Amino acid sequence: MALMPKRVKFRKEFRRVRDRRATKGNYVAYGDFGLQSLERVWLPGRVIEAGRVAAQHFLKREGKLIIRVFPDKPISKKPLETRMGTGKAEVEYWAARVKPGTMLFEIAGVSEAVAKAAFVRVAMKMPVKCRLVGRRVSV
C-alpha cells in the first residue's frame, strides 16, 4: 500500500512549482548517513515505498531506516482521449514535493560501507540524482 495522508482539508490541489532549493530538511537530523536529492521532483508514494523495501531488504533488520519525505500532494490526471472541460480529474496518486537538497532517507546504527551499499540500491529506485551525505559534527 502506497503512502498517503489519512485525511486532507481539500481533495484536489493546484500544480504549482516553486523554483527554490531546500532550506528545511536538507541536513542529516536523525541518523548517521543520509540520501540527499540533487534535483527537483514530485516523488510518488509508491517510489518512496520501493526505496524503503530495497533498503530494508539489504539491511536485514540491522540499523534503523528513517524516511524524511511524505507524499502529501494529490496529483490528478485525466484519462486518455478525454475532451477538455468537464472539471478537474480525480486524484491519480499522492506525491512528495522534493527540492534540490532535500534529505530523502537516513540510516542510523550501521557503518559507512553498509550505508553506502544500501543507499546505492535505494538511489537506483529514485527518479532523481542522489548523493550520500554524513552527519556534520557541530562544535
N, C-alpha and C positions, 0 to 999 in steps of 0.2 A: 504494500500500500504506500503510495507516494505521500510525501509530507504536504499538509495543507492546514490552514487555520481552522480551529473548531467553529468559530463564528466571526462574522465581519459586520461592520455597520452598513456598508454599501456593497452590493453584489458585484458591480462592474466598475472599472476604473479607467481613467484616461491613460493613453500610452506614453505620456511624456518621458523625455530622456534628459538627464542633467549631465552636461559635459564637464565633469569635475573629477578630481582624484579623491580617493577615500581619505577622510580626516578622522573618522571614527572606525574602530575595529580594524586598524591597519598595523597592529603590533601583536606579538605573542603575549597573551594575557594569562592563560590558564595552564598551558602545557610547557614543554621544554623546546619543542620544534613546531613550526607551522608551515602550511602550504598557502602561499600568497598569490593572488591573481595579478597578472600584469596587464590585463585587458578588461574592457567593459563588456558586460553580457547580462542578459536575463537568464539565470540558471534555473531550469525546470526542476521541480521536486524529484522527479524520477532520476535525474542525473546526480543529484545530491545523494540519493539513496544508493545508486550504483557505486559511487565513491566510497560510501560508508561500508557497503558489503565487501568491496575489494580490500579495504584496509583491515577490516575485522577478520577476513579470511586469511590474510597474510600474517597478522599479529597473533592469531590463535590464542585469544584471551590474555595476551601479555601486554602490559601497559594500559593506558586509557586514551580513548579517542574522543575528542571534543569537536562537535560540528558548530561552526561560528556563524553560519548563514541559515536563514529560514525563509521558505517561499511564502510571501505574504501578498504578492501582486497577482491579481487574477488576469489572465491573458485570454481574450476571446478571439474566436476565428470563425468566419462564415464558411459554410460548406462550399465545395467546388461547384461551379456552374449555377450560382445563385445570383439573381438580378440584384442591382443596387436598391437600397431602400429597405423597407420592412423592419427597421430598427437594428439595434446592435445585437450581435450574435451572442450565444451562450458561452459561458466560461469553458475553455478547452483544457487549460491546465493552470497550475499556480507556479510562479517563478519568484526567485530571489533577485533583487537588484544588486549586481556586483559591479563595483567601480574598480579602476586600477589601484592596487594596493590593499584591497580587502583580504582579510585572512579568512580562508575557506574552512580549513581543518587544522586541528592541533593534536599533538601526541605528547603524552607525559609518561614517564617511567620506563623509557627504553633508551638504548644507546643511539648515537647519531647514525651509525651504519644501518641499524634496523629501521629507524625513522625514515631515512633516505630511501631505502628499498620499498617501504610501504607507500611513501608519497609518490614514488615513480609509478606505481600501479594505479594510484588514485588520479594522478595527473593525466594518465592515458584516457581516463573516462571523461575528463573535463573538456569542454569545447573552447577553452582559452589557454594561453600560455601561463604556466605557473612556475614558481620557484620555491625552494626550501629555505626557510629562514630560522634562525635560532633566537633564543630569548636574549635580550640585551640586559646586561648587568648594570644597574644604576649605582652610582657612587653616593 
